Amino acid sequence: MPDAYKNHIIDIHTHVIFPDTARHPLAPLGGKQSDWSRARPTAAADLIAAMDAAGVARSAVVQASIAYGFDNGYLAEVVAAHPDRFTGVFSIDMFAPDAVATFDRWHAAGLTGLRLFTTGSTSPGQASWLADPRTFPVWERAEALGVPVCLQMRPEGLSDLTTLLDRFRTVPIVLDHLARVVLSDGPPYAAAGWLFALADRPNLFLKLTSRTVEQSAEGHSTPEAFIPRLVAAFGADRIAWGSNFPAHAGPMARLVDAAERALACLSAADRGWIFAGTAQRLYPVLADRTEVAA
């Protein structure tokens, strides 16, 4: 890894799972804990050690919905204990009568992003509630406070996504794992045409995770073909890297190395945005004590 990036990388997609379930009880969405969270519980100290070994300066830690559901207690505890290393991305029940008040409570606790979980390993398919008007008061609150909203979703939710992008034009909407876009057909990436068609929505941001890095090298795709095309369409300042550790098995240093090799086809300036600058744009608190590579 070039020295310009070493120890200045920001990771916008990690998770924490406390091994002691008596202290932090499990309450997974869908009623089933994911295999990875059971096999690889990762407390804050473990995550920090992994980051230090990988040269990752700071991270946006995403609520592990497949372990804790809407209980962001451990996430808030971790962020409060390590404000120099973390911010948090929380989850709430968007249909709860007190959803806006709950949003405010977690935001006041130092969690600066929201995540909506509409699909996952324990919740297959694409939930139909993403753009339900009953959720709009929370979206309006996110818009008022400048809080980015991450969407864990599939391409089947495209109609809902466009509704939200067009209605809440100043809310940064971040697609986890690029919404599981299919890349294996390779250039000209016809199966990803729906994603590239959204490049004109300036409030859409992309989370380039380890999952996507690996998918960019599957089938007829190569990182050298896909990643420059993605940057040309969206701009590097709307793309941020996330390891997905420990859902993606580590060590984290391996995930950083894989991402750096995949992005070696880009300019140093573009890599600087993807590995740090866009993260700071989405989560300004992560800019403290972190330099963006030139």
PyMOL commands that set and color helices and strands:
alter all, ss='L'
color gray80, all
select helices_A, chain A and resi 29-31+35-39+44-54+65-68+73-81+99-108+133-145+155-167+176-180+190-196+210-215+223-234+236-238+252-265+268-282+284-287
alter helices_A, ss='H'
color red, helices_A
select strands_A, chain A and resi 9-14+56-62+86-90+111-117+149-152+173-175+204-209+239-242
alter strands_A, ss='S'
color yellow, strands_A
deselect
rebuild
show_as cartoon
